[in-house]
């Protein structure tokens, strides 16, 4: 998708001053794209957008959270206790690491959607301290106080991935995380950086990227001078340009540098660069900002920027940039084009002039530079620089050359790095696989794999005794483990397949055969005993249009024939021989939309009737639902009167073949309503059964195998249960942490309820216990 050209500054009054430099300007130019003033190229913090509409939306979200808390207190199931079964061995995505200033044994770690964890013994033991607030998605933290007891938390992860979830503002604890208070900014959604004034802890700056999926005016930088009681927006670019990084000069706390990022994601396209991306500076604490791009790129191809001031010499400022322009591959890498990728810039005069440092291409980012953007400088050596990307890179020559300092036991994709200010060889690294610690500058690493923060997309179970739980996780592949395991039993879980784990199915008769997948339809058949892996992804024949696969591609093993598998792309595919051969059994079941740079117009959910063979339903990301009653010979679109949102799950009833449940997930439109429907006539007519569910969106709906009136739904914050077909709902158990619940399954014989969360691993509950409460 081509980028929109953008003009940042109109120098004006009838164009007379168009070619006059800023230094000589005598009249204030007009910034056409927003309604505050600009003087001598400087942005003043006056009259920024973010008014009544933002406040109404913020109040509505918090009101719904309070309703959820009230339902938790009155729920008849509030005394039921979920049991965590881990896993911990593979970890999960870490987004920030903070260490107490005067107590380096006190460490705080933030997970992408797993809340915040605290340790006093370098990760030997942990305490979750942010698990029952209104969001589990963490963008950044800041620690203050003489003993590290003051903790600021900005919710809403800063990475622009498919599995990035919005936050509910900024939180503060004054007692090391024992209690929390929401300090506002709930409509900011994604907070990238928190900076506390080194001399006055009541002065705090908050950098906000803003909404991921839609334009909005909550982006920018906010400041409080009263410890968070009130906030003022002091920098705003426009409704699709937020602030991705912010650093403060400790020598002169009124000097700050901010990195703006023009980015917006839609279900079909990802824009991660623009001319509005750049570096800004203030020398008066944020009242006036000016763009400092002398020697720094300014074009449609400027992507995510990370900033760092050299602690030993604050005149030196580093910036790492994702350059999204294209370069031709050299002959050794075949013919083609790719994104330029990572570039390192340095200023030796506090940002007044920049110079590109790296001469060779810096392949730190691969093709996903928007997923990274952190640069760190050794506290004692201004020329020792670290880049966090697919690999963890270190430079001893100010960024001219780099070498990887991670190792096979360190997971790739790095997002956080802490360098001990007193001992630069002491490093703590946060990545997609959790936490690693080095005491020799990265030569060797210790893996801290005792945090249950796995981000599951889906789960299933087998018929072993005790039964095993299988699940696919973000960037950590597909694993399985015993339902009787506990988190401390690291070896209880075993890996089946790599990549990003998605859907998984166990062969109901052969305990050794499992179907798993990586992203974009990379489905495999695995023999657990022999470790043999066979790729069984459907392929096109010559002349056929390419198959569109979703990042997480739905598939299922038939309930009526264990050798039959259904897989959803833009069409529904069927294999009758365990995936060795595939046949499309439907036309394109989507609207066949124009494609951007993300596959769109794909099947997102499949449900086969447990009662009637050949009765199959499909739902798509562009809001279409279809049914076939004859195994794919003919198809009918149903549910056209519904919302037309992303269909998150379809569930065909096992009690009545005409009953179908459908949930929709509209958060990609910043719509957090809980959409849930029931049909009793094969989808011809529908009725809403969301009733009193306060917080959406809904990721999954599941029917109880023993009671036709009992349903479960997994939402953004909890799992809910109804015992009367959806007339009213209650939170199921009050001990479960706030976390997105992505999948639910009830073991058919053991009658255990298993949930796969996207941030806190897997939990198990005796379903019989839930039925004892009326």
MARSE-166764 format. One record per residue (C-alpha): residue in three letters; z, x, y. Coordinates in steps of 0.2 Angstrom, whole numbers. Layout:
N
{ala, {Z, X, Y}}
...
//
This chain:
774
{unk, {0, 0, 0}}
{unk, {-5, 7, 17}}
{unk, {9, 10, 29}}
{unk, {10, 1, 46}}
{unk, {6, 12, 61}}
{unk, {21, 11, 73}}
{unk, {23, 17, 91}}
{unk, {40, 22, 95}}
{unk, {40, 24, 114}}
{unk, {30, 15, 128}}
{unk, {31, 26, 143}}
{unk, {26, 14, 156}}
{unk, {25, 4, 172}}
{unk, {7, 0, 170}}
{unk, {3, 16, 161}}
{unk, {5, 27, 176}}
{unk, {18, 38, 167}}
{unk, {10, 38, 150}}
{unk, {7, 57, 150}}
{unk, {22, 63, 160}}
{unk, {35, 72, 150}}
{unk, {52, 65, 148}}
{unk, {60, 79, 158}}
{unk, {50, 74, 174}}
{unk, {52, 55, 171}}
{unk, {60, 46, 186}}
{unk, {58, 29, 179}}
{unk, {66, 22, 163}}
{unk, {53, 19, 150}}
{unk, {53, 3, 140}}
{unk, {57, 3, 121}}
{unk, {45, -11, 116}}
{unk, {53, -14, 99}}
{unk, {71, -18, 103}}
{unk, {80, -25, 118}}
{unk, {91, -10, 123}}
{unk, {86, 3, 136}}
{unk, {80, 21, 135}}
{unk, {83, 34, 148}}
{unk, {75, 51, 147}}
{unk, {71, 48, 129}}
{unk, {89, 43, 125}}
{unk, {95, 27, 117}}
{unk, {110, 19, 125}}
{unk, {122, 9, 115}}
{unk, {121, -8, 124}}
{unk, {115, -25, 119}}
{unk, {110, -21, 101}}
{unk, {105, -35, 90}}
{unk, {117, -42, 76}}
{unk, {123, -58, 84}}
{unk, {128, -76, 78}}
{unk, {116, -77, 63}}
{unk, {123, -61, 56}}
{unk, {141, -67, 58}}
{unk, {138, -84, 50}}
{unk, {130, -75, 35}}
{unk, {145, -63, 34}}
{unk, {157, -78, 35}}
{unk, {148, -87, 21}}
{unk, {148, -73, 9}}
{unk, {167, -70, 12}}
{unk, {171, -88, 10}}
{unk, {162, -89, -7}}
{unk, {172, -74, -12}}
{unk, {188, -83, -7}}
{unk, {183, -98, -17}}
{unk, {180, -87, -33}}
{unk, {198, -79, -30}}
{unk, {205, -97, -30}}
{unk, {196, -102, -46}}
{unk, {203, -86, -54}}
{unk, {220, -91, -50}}
{unk, {218, -109, -56}}
{unk, {207, -105, -71}}
{unk, {214, -111, -88}}
{unk, {207, -95, -95}}
{unk, {216, -83, -83}}
{unk, {228, -76, -96}}
{unk, {214, -71, -108}}
{unk, {212, -52, -109}}
{unk, {195, -44, -111}}
{unk, {195, -28, -121}}
{unk, {185, -13, -115}}
{unk, {176, -4, -129}}
{unk, {168, 9, -117}}
{unk, {157, 18, -119}}
{unk, {162, 34, -110}}
{unk, {153, 48, -118}}
{unk, {137, 46, -107}}
{unk, {145, 42, -91}}
{unk, {135, 33, -77}}
{unk, {129, 35, -60}}
{unk, {140, 43, -47}}
{unk, {137, 40, -29}}
{unk, {151, 50, -20}}
{unk, {165, 62, -22}}
{unk, {179, 65, -10}}
{unk, {194, 77, -12}}
{unk, {210, 76, -2}}
{unk, {210, 88, 13}}
{unk, {227, 96, 9}}
{unk, {228, 92, -10}}
{unk, {213, 97, -20}}
{unk, {221, 90, -36}}
{unk, {218, 73, -29}}
{unk, {200, 68, -32}}
{unk, {191, 51, -29}}
{unk, {175, 47, -37}}
{unk, {163, 32, -33}}
{unk, {152, 24, -46}}
{unk, {136, 15, -41}}
{unk, {142, -2, -47}}
{unk, {158, 4, -56}}
{unk, {170, 4, -41}}
{unk, {182, 19, -37}}
{unk, {192, 30, -48}}
{unk, {206, 42, -44}}
{unk, {213, 57, -53}}
{unk, {226, 70, -50}}
{unk, {222, 82, -65}}
{unk, {203, 86, -62}}
{unk, {197, 71, -72}}
{unk, {208, 72, -88}}
{unk, {215, 55, -84}}
{unk, {209, 42, -72}}
{unk, {215, 27, -63}}
{unk, {203, 13, -56}}
{unk, {208, 9, -39}}
{unk, {194, -2, -32}}
{unk, {190, -15, -46}}
{unk, {195, -32, -40}}
{unk, {187, -32, -23}}
{unk, {172, -42, -18}}
{unk, {160, -29, -22}}
{unk, {159, -15, -35}}
{unk, {144, -6, -28}}
{unk, {149, 9, -18}}
{unk, {138, 18, -5}}
{unk, {151, 31, 3}}
{unk, {169, 35, 5}}
{unk, {179, 45, 17}}
{unk, {197, 52, 15}}
{unk, {210, 56, 28}}
{unk, {228, 58, 31}}
{unk, {238, 73, 27}}
{unk, {240, 69, 8}}
{unk, {223, 60, 7}}
{unk, {231, 43, 7}}
{unk, {219, 35, 19}}
{unk, {203, 30, 11}}
{unk, {188, 21, 19}}
{unk, {175, 14, 7}}
{unk, {158, 8, 12}}
{unk, {151, -4, -1}}
{unk, {133, -6, -6}}
{unk, {124, 9, -14}}
{unk, {113, 19, -3}}
{unk, {99, 22, -17}}
{unk, {84, 10, -16}}
{unk, {83, 8, -34}}
{unk, {79, -8, -44}}
{unk, {98, -8, -50}}
{unk, {105, -6, -32}}
{unk, {117, -20, -27}}
{unk, {122, -26, -10}}
{unk, {140, -23, -4}}
{unk, {152, -34, 6}}
{unk, {156, -22, 21}}
{unk, {169, -8, 24}}
{unk, {186, -7, 16}}
{unk, {202, 3, 21}}
{unk, {217, 8, 11}}
{unk, {232, 17, 19}}
{unk, {241, 20, 3}}
{unk, {229, 29, -8}}
{unk, {220, 14, -15}}
{unk, {235, 3, -20}}
{unk, {230, -11, -8}}
{unk, {214, -14, 1}}
{unk, {208, -23, 17}}
{unk, {191, -28, 21}}
{unk, {188, -22, 39}}
{unk, {171, -31, 41}}
{unk, {153, -27, 42}}
{unk, {150, -38, 27}}
{unk, {132, -42, 32}}
{unk, {127, -23, 32}}
{unk, {124, -24, 13}}
{unk, {121, -5, 11}}
{unk, {132, 8, 19}}
{unk, {126, 26, 18}}
{unk, {139, 36, 27}}
{unk, {157, 35, 34}}
{unk, {163, 49, 46}}
{unk, {181, 50, 53}}
{unk, {185, 59, 69}}
{unk, {194, 75, 64}}
{unk, {207, 73, 78}}
{unk, {208, 54, 80}}
{unk, {208, 44, 63}}
{unk, {206, 28, 73}}
{unk, {188, 33, 78}}
{unk, {177, 30, 63}}
{unk, {158, 30, 63}}
{unk, {148, 20, 49}}
{unk, {130, 23, 45}}
{unk, {121, 7, 39}}
{unk, {104, 7, 30}}
{unk, {105, -12, 30}}
{unk, {97, -24, 18}}
{unk, {86, -17, 4}}
{unk, {74, -32, 1}}
{unk, {72, -40, 18}}
{unk, {71, -36, 36}}
{unk, {87, -38, 46}}
{unk, {96, -32, 62}}
{unk, {112, -26, 54}}
{unk, {105, -9, 52}}
{unk, {111, 6, 63}}
{unk, {127, 15, 67}}
{unk, {144, 6, 70}}
{unk, {159, 13, 78}}
{unk, {177, 8, 79}}
{unk, {190, 16, 90}}
{unk, {205, 5, 84}}
{unk, {205, 9, 65}}
{unk, {192, -4, 61}}
{unk, {200, -19, 70}}
{unk, {184, -20, 80}}
{unk, {167, -13, 78}}
{unk, {153, -9, 91}}
{unk, {135, -5, 86}}
{unk, {130, 11, 95}}
{unk, {113, 15, 88}}
{unk, {99, 3, 82}}
{unk, {81, 7, 79}}
{unk, {73, -9, 72}}
{unk, {75, -22, 58}}
{unk, {67, -11, 44}}
{unk, {74, 6, 50}}
{unk, {92, 10, 45}}
{unk, {103, 26, 46}}
{unk, {103, 35, 29}}
{unk, {114, 50, 34}}
{unk, {126, 55, 48}}
{unk, {136, 71, 51}}
{unk, {148, 76, 64}}
{unk, {151, 93, 72}}
{unk, {169, 97, 69}}
{unk, {169, 110, 83}}
{unk, {164, 97, 95}}
{unk, {167, 79, 88}}
{unk, {157, 71, 101}}
{unk, {141, 78, 94}}
{unk, {134, 69, 79}}
{unk, {117, 69, 70}}
{unk, {109, 54, 62}}
{unk, {95, 52, 51}}
{unk, {85, 36, 52}}
{unk, {75, 29, 37}}
{unk, {61, 16, 38}}
{unk, {61, 8, 21}}
{unk, {60, -9, 14}}
{unk, {58, -14, -4}}
{unk, {49, -30, -11}}
{unk, {48, -35, -29}}
{unk, {30, -29, -29}}
{unk, {30, -15, -17}}
{unk, {41, -1, -11}}
{unk, {39, 7, 7}}
{unk, {50, 22, 8}}
{unk, {43, 31, 24}}
{unk, {37, 28, 41}}
{unk, {36, 35, 59}}
{unk, {53, 27, 63}}
{unk, {61, 39, 51}}
{unk, {68, 54, 61}}
{unk, {83, 63, 67}}
{unk, {94, 58, 82}}
{unk, {108, 67, 91}}
{unk, {122, 62, 103}}
{unk, {134, 73, 112}}
{unk, {145, 60, 120}}
{unk, {152, 51, 104}}
{unk, {138, 39, 102}}
{unk, {135, 32, 119}}
{unk, {118, 40, 121}}
{unk, {106, 45, 107}}
{unk, {90, 55, 108}}
{unk, {77, 59, 95}}
{unk, {76, 78, 91}}
{unk, {59, 81, 83}}
{unk, {54, 97, 90}}
{unk, {46, 105, 75}}
{unk, {51, 91, 64}}
{unk, {38, 79, 57}}
{unk, {35, 62, 65}}
{unk, {22, 52, 55}}
{unk, {20, 37, 44}}
{unk, {24, 49, 29}}
{unk, {42, 54, 35}}
{unk, {53, 48, 21}}
{unk, {72, 49, 17}}
{unk, {81, 63, 26}}
{unk, {97, 71, 22}}
{unk, {108, 81, 35}}
{unk, {121, 95, 34}}
{unk, {129, 106, 47}}
{unk, {134, 124, 41}}
{unk, {153, 124, 42}}
{unk, {154, 142, 45}}
{unk, {142, 141, 60}}
{unk, {139, 124, 67}}
{unk, {124, 129, 77}}
{unk, {115, 129, 61}}
{unk, {109, 112, 55}}
{unk, {99, 109, 39}}
{unk, {88, 94, 35}}
{unk, {80, 89, 18}}
{unk, {65, 78, 19}}
{unk, {54, 68, 7}}
{unk, {37, 71, 14}}
{unk, {27, 56, 7}}
{unk, {10, 63, 12}}
{unk, {-2, 68, -2}}
{unk, {-7, 85, -8}}
{unk, {-20, 90, -21}}
{unk, {-13, 97, -37}}
{unk, {-18, 115, -40}}
{unk, {-30, 119, -54}}
{unk, {-16, 123, -66}}
{unk, {-9, 105, -65}}
{unk, {-26, 97, -67}}
{unk, {-36, 87, -54}}
{unk, {-27, 74, -44}}
{unk, {-15, 70, -30}}
{unk, {4, 69, -28}}
{unk, {17, 67, -15}}
{unk, {21, 83, -6}}
{unk, {40, 79, -10}}
{unk, {55, 89, -4}}
{unk, {54, 100, 11}}
{unk, {69, 110, 20}}
{unk, {70, 111, 38}}
{unk, {83, 122, 48}}
{unk, {88, 122, 66}}
{unk, {98, 137, 74}}
{unk, {101, 129, 90}}
{unk, {110, 112, 86}}
{unk, {94, 103, 83}}
{unk, {84, 107, 98}}
{unk, {71, 115, 88}}
{unk, {67, 114, 69}}
{unk, {57, 126, 57}}
{unk, {51, 122, 40}}
{unk, {60, 135, 28}}
{unk, {52, 133, 11}}
{unk, {35, 140, 9}}
{unk, {31, 134, -9}}
{unk, {32, 116, -14}}
{unk, {49, 111, -18}}
{unk, {48, 100, -34}}
{unk, {66, 94, -33}}
{unk, {61, 76, -31}}
{unk, {47, 73, -43}}
{unk, {39, 56, -37}}
{unk, {55, 48, -33}}
{unk, {62, 56, -18}}
{unk, {68, 40, -11}}
{unk, {81, 41, -25}}
{unk, {89, 57, -18}}
{unk, {91, 65, -1}}
{unk, {107, 76, 0}}
{unk, {108, 93, 6}}
{unk, {124, 104, 6}}
{unk, {129, 121, 14}}
{unk, {142, 133, 7}}
{unk, {157, 132, 18}}
{unk, {158, 151, 20}}
{unk, {140, 156, 19}}
{unk, {127, 148, 31}}
{unk, {112, 154, 20}}
{unk, {118, 146, 4}}
{unk, {111, 129, 2}}
{unk, {111, 116, -11}}
{unk, {98, 102, -14}}
{unk, {102, 87, -25}}
{unk, {87, 80, -34}}
{unk, {81, 78, -52}}
{unk, {89, 95, -54}}
{unk, {103, 103, -44}}
{unk, {95, 117, -34}}
{unk, {104, 132, -25}}
{unk, {96, 144, -13}}
{unk, {104, 161, -7}}
{unk, {91, 163, 7}}
{unk, {93, 148, 18}}
{unk, {81, 137, 8}}
{unk, {66, 149, 6}}
{unk, {68, 149, -13}}
{unk, {78, 139, -25}}
{unk, {84, 140, -43}}
{unk, {91, 126, -54}}
{unk, {110, 128, -57}}
{unk, {112, 114, -69}}
{unk, {112, 116, -87}}
{unk, {108, 106, -103}}
{unk, {125, 98, -103}}
{unk, {123, 92, -85}}
{unk, {113, 75, -83}}
{unk, {98, 75, -71}}
{unk, {97, 65, -55}}
{unk, {110, 72, -44}}
{unk, {118, 61, -30}}
{unk, {135, 69, -24}}
{unk, {141, 87, -23}}
{unk, {158, 93, -17}}
{unk, {160, 112, -13}}
{unk, {178, 118, -12}}
{unk, {180, 125, 6}}
{unk, {192, 138, 0}}
{unk, {183, 143, -16}}
{unk, {164, 141, -15}}
{unk, {162, 144, -33}}
{unk, {172, 128, -37}}
{unk, {159, 114, -37}}
{unk, {160, 95, -42}}
{unk, {143, 87, -46}}
{unk, {140, 68, -47}}
{unk, {124, 62, -56}}
{unk, {117, 48, -66}}
{unk, {127, 54, -81}}
{unk, {144, 55, -73}}
{unk, {153, 70, -67}}
{unk, {153, 89, -70}}
{unk, {164, 103, -64}}
{unk, {160, 121, -62}}
{unk, {172, 135, -57}}
{unk, {159, 149, -57}}
{unk, {146, 143, -44}}
{unk, {136, 133, -57}}
{unk, {134, 146, -71}}
{unk, {144, 135, -83}}
{unk, {149, 117, -81}}
{unk, {162, 105, -89}}
{unk, {157, 88, -92}}
{unk, {170, 74, -88}}
{unk, {165, 60, -100}}
{unk, {179, 49, -100}}
{unk, {174, 36, -87}}
{unk, {168, 19, -93}}
{unk, {155, 16, -79}}
{unk, {139, 13, -89}}
{unk, {126, 1, -81}}
{unk, {120, -10, -96}}
{unk, {104, -20, -94}}
{unk, {106, -29, -111}}
{unk, {116, -29, -127}}
{unk, {115, -36, -145}}
{unk, {125, -35, -161}}
{unk, {122, -32, -179}}
{unk, {130, -39, -195}}
{unk, {140, -24, -201}}
{unk, {159, -26, -203}}
{unk, {165, -22, -191}}
{unk, {150, -26, -181}}
{unk, {141, -14, -170}}
{unk, {136, -17, -152}}
{unk, {120, -10, -145}}
{unk, {114, -8, -127}}
{unk, {102, -1, -115}}
{unk, {108, 8, -99}}
{unk, {101, 14, -83}}
{unk, {95, 32, -85}}
{unk, {106, 34, -101}}
{unk, {95, 27, -115}}
{unk, {100, 16, -129}}
{unk, {117, 18, -138}}
{unk, {127, 9, -151}}
{unk, {146, 8, -156}}
{unk, {158, -1, -166}}
{unk, {166, -17, -159}}
{unk, {183, -10, -164}}
{unk, {181, 5, -153}}
{unk, {191, 10, -138}}
{unk, {185, 20, -123}}
{unk, {195, 36, -128}}
{unk, {185, 37, -144}}
{unk, {170, 46, -136}}
{unk, {161, 49, -153}}
{unk, {162, 31, -158}}
{unk, {145, 28, -148}}
{unk, {129, 36, -154}}
{unk, {113, 38, -145}}
{unk, {97, 29, -152}}
{unk, {84, 33, -139}}
{unk, {82, 40, -121}}
{unk, {74, 36, -105}}
{unk, {81, 21, -96}}
{unk, {87, 9, -109}}
{unk, {82, -9, -108}}
{unk, {82, -22, -121}}
{unk, {87, -18, -139}}
{unk, {87, -28, -156}}
{unk, {94, -24, -172}}
{unk, {85, -29, -188}}
{unk, {95, -43, -196}}
{unk, {92, -37, -214}}
{unk, {90, -19, -213}}
{unk, {105, -10, -205}}
{unk, {96, 6, -202}}
{unk, {81, -2, -191}}
{unk, {83, -4, -173}}
{unk, {71, -8, -159}}
{unk, {74, 0, -142}}
{unk, {64, 4, -127}}
{unk, {62, 15, -112}}
{unk, {55, 9, -95}}
{unk, {39, 0, -93}}
{unk, {36, -7, -111}}
{unk, {39, 9, -120}}
{unk, {46, 0, -136}}
{unk, {50, 10, -151}}
{unk, {56, 7, -169}}
{unk, {70, 18, -174}}
{unk, {78, 22, -191}}
{unk, {96, 26, -187}}
{unk, {98, 35, -204}}
{unk, {83, 47, -203}}
{unk, {82, 47, -184}}
{unk, {64, 44, -186}}
{unk, {56, 36, -170}}
{unk, {40, 27, -170}}
{unk, {32, 21, -153}}
{unk, {25, 3, -156}}
{unk, {20, -1, -138}}
{unk, {5, -13, -137}}
{unk, {-11, -4, -131}}
{unk, {-26, -11, -123}}
{unk, {-44, -9, -131}}
{unk, {-59, -3, -122}}
{unk, {-64, -15, -108}}
{unk, {-48, -24, -107}}
{unk, {-38, -25, -91}}
{unk, {-22, -15, -90}}
{unk, {-6, -22, -97}}
{unk, {7, -25, -84}}
{unk, {25, -21, -90}}
{unk, {41, -24, -80}}
{unk, {53, -9, -78}}
{unk, {64, -18, -90}}
{unk, {52, -26, -103}}
{unk, {59, -41, -113}}
{unk, {56, -42, -131}}
{unk, {65, -51, -146}}
{unk, {64, -51, -165}}
{unk, {60, -69, -171}}
{unk, {74, -79, -178}}
{unk, {63, -86, -191}}
{unk, {54, -70, -197}}
{unk, {62, -53, -195}}
{unk, {45, -44, -196}}
{unk, {39, -54, -181}}
{unk, {42, -48, -163}}
{unk, {38, -55, -146}}
{unk, {36, -44, -131}}
{unk, {33, -50, -113}}
{unk, {20, -41, -101}}
{unk, {9, -52, -90}}
{unk, {4, -60, -107}}
{unk, {15, -63, -122}}
{unk, {12, -52, -136}}
{unk, {16, -54, -154}}
{unk, {17, -43, -169}}
{unk, {19, -49, -187}}
{unk, {22, -32, -195}}
{unk, {37, -25, -185}}
{unk, {27, -18, -170}}
{unk, {13, -9, -180}}
{unk, {0, -21, -173}}
{unk, {0, -33, -158}}
{unk, {-10, -48, -153}}
{unk, {-9, -57, -136}}
{unk, {-4, -75, -140}}
{unk, {-5, -81, -122}}
{unk, {-16, -80, -106}}
{unk, {-9, -72, -91}}
{unk, {7, -82, -88}}
{unk, {10, -76, -70}}
{unk, {1, -80, -54}}
{unk, {-8, -63, -56}}
{unk, {-3, -57, -39}}
{unk, {-11, -43, -29}}
{unk, {-2, -27, -35}}
{unk, {8, -15, -24}}
{unk, {16, 1, -31}}
{unk, {28, -9, -42}}
{unk, {22, -19, -57}}
{unk, {23, -37, -52}}
{unk, {18, -53, -60}}
{unk, {26, -50, -77}}
{unk, {37, -59, -90}}
{unk, {55, -56, -87}}
{unk, {63, -67, -101}}
{unk, {58, -74, -118}}
{unk, {67, -87, -128}}
{unk, {62, -94, -145}}
{unk, {69, -110, -152}}
{unk, {82, -106, -165}}
{unk, {78, -123, -173}}
{unk, {59, -125, -172}}
{unk, {47, -110, -176}}
{unk, {33, -108, -164}}
{unk, {43, -116, -149}}
{unk, {43, -102, -137}}
{unk, {47, -101, -118}}
{unk, {43, -87, -105}}
{unk, {49, -84, -88}}
{unk, {42, -72, -75}}
{unk, {46, -62, -60}}
{unk, {35, -73, -49}}
{unk, {44, -89, -54}}
{unk, {34, -97, -67}}
{unk, {40, -105, -83}}
{unk, {29, -109, -98}}
{unk, {31, -117, -115}}
{unk, {21, -117, -131}}
{unk, {25, -128, -146}}
{unk, {13, -121, -158}}
{unk, {16, -102, -158}}
{unk, {4, -98, -143}}
{unk, {-11, -109, -147}}
{unk, {-8, -119, -131}}
{unk, {3, -116, -116}}
{unk, {10, -128, -103}}
{unk, {18, -123, -86}}
{unk, {35, -132, -83}}
{unk, {48, -131, -70}}
{unk, {36, -130, -55}}
{unk, {48, -141, -45}}
{unk, {61, -128, -46}}
{unk, {64, -114, -34}}
{unk, {50, -102, -40}}
{unk, {62, -87, -39}}
{unk, {63, -73, -52}}
{unk, {67, -81, -69}}
{unk, {82, -71, -75}}
{unk, {85, -79, -92}}
{unk, {79, -94, -102}}
{unk, {90, -100, -117}}
{unk, {83, -113, -129}}
{unk, {97, -123, -137}}
{unk, {102, -122, -156}}
{unk, {108, -140, -156}}
{unk, {93, -150, -149}}
{unk, {76, -142, -149}}
{unk, {72, -151, -132}}
{unk, {86, -143, -122}}
{unk, {82, -128, -112}}
{unk, {93, -118, -99}}
{unk, {86, -108, -85}}
{unk, {94, -96, -73}}
{unk, {85, -88, -57}}
{unk, {90, -72, -48}}
{unk, {84, -73, -30}}
{unk, {94, -58, -23}}
{unk, {77, -49, -20}}
{unk, {75, -62, -6}}
{unk, {93, -59, 0}}
{unk, {97, -76, -7}}
{unk, {113, -75, -17}}
{unk, {114, -94, -22}}
{unk, {118, -97, -40}}
{unk, {102, -106, -47}}
{unk, {105, -114, -64}}
{unk, {96, -128, -72}}
{unk, {96, -139, -88}}
{unk, {81, -148, -96}}
{unk, {83, -160, -111}}
{unk, {64, -163, -113}}
{unk, {56, -146, -116}}
{unk, {56, -142, -97}}
{unk, {47, -158, -91}}
{unk, {62, -163, -80}}
{unk, {77, -153, -74}}
{unk, {94, -155, -67}}
{unk, {105, -142, -58}}
{unk, {121, -137, -67}}
{unk, {127, -123, -56}}
{unk, {140, -135, -49}}
{unk, {155, -126, -42}}
{unk, {150, -108, -46}}
{unk, {153, -99, -29}}
{unk, {145, -82, -31}}
{unk, {127, -79, -37}}
{unk, {115, -73, -42}}
{unk, {115, -77, -60}}
{unk, {109, -64, -72}}
{unk, {111, -73, -89}}
{unk, {115, -90, -97}}
{unk, {121, -91, -115}}
{unk, {125, -106, -126}}
{unk, {140, -106, -137}}
{unk, {134, -106, -155}}
{unk, {148, -118, -161}}
{unk, {149, -130, -146}}
{unk, {134, -138, -138}}
{unk, {144, -141, -122}}
{unk, {151, -123, -120}}
{unk, {140, -112, -109}}
{unk, {143, -95, -102}}
{unk, {135, -87, -86}}
{unk, {135, -69, -80}}
{unk, {135, -68, -61}}
{unk, {136, -54, -49}}
{unk, {155, -53, -49}}
{unk, {161, -61, -65}}
{unk, {158, -71, -81}}
{unk, {160, -90, -80}}
{unk, {163, -103, -93}}
{unk, {160, -122, -94}}
{unk, {166, -133, -108}}
{unk, {158, -149, -102}}
{unk, {139, -144, -101}}
{unk, {140, -138, -83}}
{unk, {150, -151, -74}}
{unk, {162, -138, -69}}
{unk, {165, -119, -71}}
{unk, {179, -107, -72}}
{unk, {181, -88, -72}}
{unk, {183, -82, -90}}
{unk, {198, -71, -90}}
{unk, {206, -64, -73}}
{unk, {208, -46, -79}}
{unk, {189, -42, -79}}
{unk, {184, -30, -65}}
{unk, {172, -36, -52}}
{unk, {156, -31, -59}}
{unk, {138, -38, -62}}
{unk, {137, -46, -79}}
{unk, {120, -43, -86}}
{unk, {121, -49, -103}}
{unk, {131, -60, -115}}
{unk, {131, -62, -134}}
{unk, {142, -72, -146}}
{unk, {143, -64, -163}}
{unk, {137, -78, -175}}
{unk, {150, -75, -189}}
{unk, {164, -65, -181}}
{unk, {164, -77, -166}}
{unk, {167, -63, -153}}
{unk, {161, -64, -136}}
{unk, {153, -48, -130}}
{unk, {147, -44, -112}}
{unk, {136, -30, -105}}
{unk, {141, -26, -88}}
{unk, {131, -16, -75}}
{unk, {144, -4, -70}}
{unk, {159, -5, -81}}
{unk, {152, -4, -99}}
{unk, {155, -17, -113}}
{unk, {169, -29, -115}}
{unk, {174, -40, -130}}
{unk, {184, -56, -131}}
{unk, {189, -67, -145}}
{unk, {178, -83, -142}}
{unk, {190, -93, -152}}
{unk, {204, -90, -139}}
{unk, {193, -97, -126}}
{unk, {191, -113, -136}}
{unk, {210, -115, -137}}
{unk, {211, -118, -118}}
{unk, {206, -135, -112}}
//
